[in-house]
């Protein structure tokens, strides 16, 4: 999907940066097509695959909603770990 986000491409074009066979790339694209995350345009003998960004919007919205909770939890964890550094004697770490 990252490769498709840069530009549309055929199976051959999309497999260039990867060490994967053409059938393996085709299988991945089939799954993405079935999930309606990519669309296909027939161009003569070739198929050009394009990312379908509208289908990713609900996922983006869902992740963005929970991101604020993770930011808060990670900030709290950082504060807790910083406070533990001050309490633990130097040279001793009970987690080692």
N, C-alpha and C positions, 0 to 999 in steps of 0.2 A: 504494500500500500504506500510505503514511503516513496518508492520508485515512481509509482503512478502519480503521486502528489506533485512530483517535479514536472512530469510531462506524460501524455498518453504514449502508448507503444504497443508494438506487436509482441508476441511471445518471444521471438528471437531478440528483439531490442531489450525487453525486460529482463531476460536471463543473463545478459552480458556482465553485469557487475557481480553475479552470484556464481558459485560453484555448484550449480544444480543442472540437471538434465532438462531438456525442453519438455518432456512429459511431466516432470515434477512441477515445473512452473505452470503448465497447463492445468494440472490438478488443483493447484492453489487458486488459479484464476476461476476455475469452475466453481469452487466453493464460494469465492467472493461474488461471483455472478449470481449464484443461487440465493445468496444473502442480500442481493441487490445493492452491493457496495461498489460494484463496477458495472459499466455498461459496455456493450460491444458494438462497434461499427464495422460492417463488412466493407472492405476496400479491395475489390477484385478477389485475388486468391488469399489475401491476408485479412486478419481480424485485428482491429485496433482497439485496445482496451483503454478505458478512461475511468477515472475515479468518479463515483457518484456522491459528491459531498453532502447533498441534502439528506441522505440516509444516515450520515454520521452525526448530524446535528443533535438528535435526541441523546446520543451517547455523550457528546461533548457537554450538553446541558446537565446531564446526570452527574458526570465527573466533576464539573465545575461547582455544582451544588455541594458536594461532599468535600471538595477541596478546602473550604474554609474550616471544616472540622479537623481535617488532618493538619492544617497549618497550626491551629491552636494546640492540638495534642502534641505535635512535634516541638513546639515552643515550650510547652510545659515539661516535656521530657528533657529538653536541653537545660532548662532551669534546675530541674531535679538533679541531673547529672553534675551540673556545675556546683550545686550545693554539697553533693557527696564528696567532690574533690576537696572541698574545704574541711570536711569533717574527718576524712580518712588520714591517718598518719602517713607521712612520706615513706615511700619504699614498701608499703603494704597495700595490697589490693585484694580484697576478699574474693574477687571474681576471677583471680588467676589460678 
